[in-house]
Amino acid sequence: MSKAKCKGKFVIVSGPSGVGKSTICRAVVERTGASLSLSMTTRPKSKREVDGKDYRFVSRAEFERRIEKDEFLEYAEVFGNYYGTPRENAQAAFDDGKTVILEIDVQGALKVKQICPEAIMVFLLPPSQNDLAGRMNGRGRGEDEKTARLRLDTASREIAAAWQYYDNMVINDDLEQAINEVIGIIEGKTGDNK
């Protein structure tokens, strides 16, 4: 995908684990008709997740084979697992002129922004650090204390980076309000959009 092929619109939604990215992205898709890019990962599927709906869950060997074939728009290794956006679906949606929502981390967002500088970047923030810790603990992934602490430390670094790179910051204190703010940003009605 080259910079010249940005016919559609990329909307990058990022935020720390547990901030409500998936819930907000799905609601935005339902209300606007945008497409949600399905990410691929090597991490184990939780009991509540569905392959092909939440993520495409693949083996590490399969993911690395796809890296070698340059099949990802962006990818990163996070907490020992790969996460990535398959290039083919994003390209097809762009060619059709659609708005595509990418629910990706800061590393991936910066890669996409290099490819398509017009991409709209939205970072979701928790109301507080304590609230985020509570949300992370309630996700049902069965993580040990060390991994949970690492996720919280990473969240702090992501939030700091977001203030530098993201055009729009949305606090997810009230879910409905956060959804409406993201829709407003996409439609150009609110937000900084530097």
N, C-alpha and C positions, 0 to 999 in steps of 0.2 A: 504494500500500500504506500503510495507516494503522497506527498503534500498536495499535489494537484488533484488527487482523487477524492478529496473531502467534499463530496456532494451532499451527504447527509449531515447529521449533527451528532457529535459525540458529547455525551454528558457523563462525566466521571464522578462517581459517588464513592467517597472514601471515609474512613473513620475507624477508630479502634474497635477491637473485638467487643461485641456485646452492646454496641451503641444503637443498634436497630437498623443497620444498613439494608438488610434483606427485606424487612417488613416495609420500610419506606419505599424502596425501589419497586417492590411488587405493587404497592398501592399506586405509585406514580404511573406505572405501566398500565394498570387497569383503567385509570382515569384519563390518560392522555393518548393511549394507543401506541406509545413508544415501544420499541423492542428492547428486551433485556438480554444482554449477552450472557450466556451460560459459561461460567468459568470451569476449568478443569483442575483437578487437584490429585495429589498422591496421598493426602492425609486420610486416615480411616473415617468411614462414614459413621455418624452418630446414629443412635436408635431412632431418632425423630426425622432424620434426613432421608430423602428419596433420590436415588441416582437418576440423573436426567432432569430433575426438577430443581434441586438445590445446587448441585454441582454435577459434573461428570467425574466420577471417581475412577482413576486408572492406577496401574502399577507404576512404580518409579521407572522401570525399564521402558514401558510404553511412553511415558512422558518424555524421557530422554531421547527416545527414537524420534518423537515429534519435534523436539528441539533441533536435532540434527537436520531434519528436513525443513526447518524454518517455517513451521506451521503455526507459530504463535505471534500475535500482534505484540504481546508483552508477556513476560513471565518472571517469576522471582522465587527464590527459596526462602521460606519463612518458617521459623520454628522447626526446621529439619524436613519440611515438606514443600513440594513444588505447588505453585498456583499459577495459572496462566489463562490468557484469553485466546481461544483458537481464532486464527486470522480469517479463515474462510467465511464464517458467519458474519463477522463484522464487515468484511469487504462486500458481501452480498447486500447487506442492509444499506450500506453507504451508496452502493451503485443504484439502489432504489430510492435514494434521497430520504431515507428514514432517520428519525431520531433514535439513537442507540444508547442505552444506559449501560455503562460499564461499572460494575461494583468491584473495584480493585483497590489495592493498597497504594501508598504514596510512591513506592518505587515504580510500580507499573504505570501510575498516573503520569509521572514525569516522562516516561518513555513514550506514552501515547501523545502527550503534549508536544513532544519533538516532532512526531509524525504529522500531527494535525494541530497546529497552534491555535486554531479557532475553537478547540474543545472547551466546553464549559466545565469548570472544576468546582465541585461542591464537597465540603468536608463537614461531616456530622460530628458534633461535640456532645458529650454527656453534660448534664446539669452540674455535676461535680465529680471529683475523683472517687469519693465514697460511693456515689451512685453507680459509677462504672464498675467498681470492684464488685458490688452486689449483683449487677447484671451478669458479669463474667461468671460468677459463682453459680448463678441460676441457669446456665446454658445446658447443663447435662452432658458435658463431654468427658466427665470423669478424670479430669486432669489432676496431677499431684500439685502440692503446694508450690514447689519450685517452678513448674511450668506456669501456674497461675500468676506468680510473682513476675516472671519473665514477660508475660503478656501485658501486665500492668505497666512495667517499666518501658516496654516497647510502645505502649499507648502514649505515654508521656512524650517520648521522642517524636512519634508521629504527629502529635498535636503541635509540638514546637515547630516541626517542619511545615505543617499545614499553614501556619500563620505567614510563612515566607512564600509559599508557592501557590496557594489556592486563592481564587477570586471570591469565593462565597463560603461563609461559615454559617451553619445552621445548628442551633442548640436543640437537641431532641429531649425537651422537658415535657412537652405536650405533643403526643404523636400526631394528632390531626393538624395542629398548627405547623409542625415540621414538614408534613407531607405537602401542605398548601404552600409553604415557603419554597420547597424544592420545585414544585410545579410552576410557581411564579418566576423563579430564576430561569427555568427552561424556556418559559414563554416570554422572557425578557421584561417581566413586570416588576421584579424586585431584585435585590442583590447588587453587589458592586460591579460585577462583570468588567473588571479592569481592562 
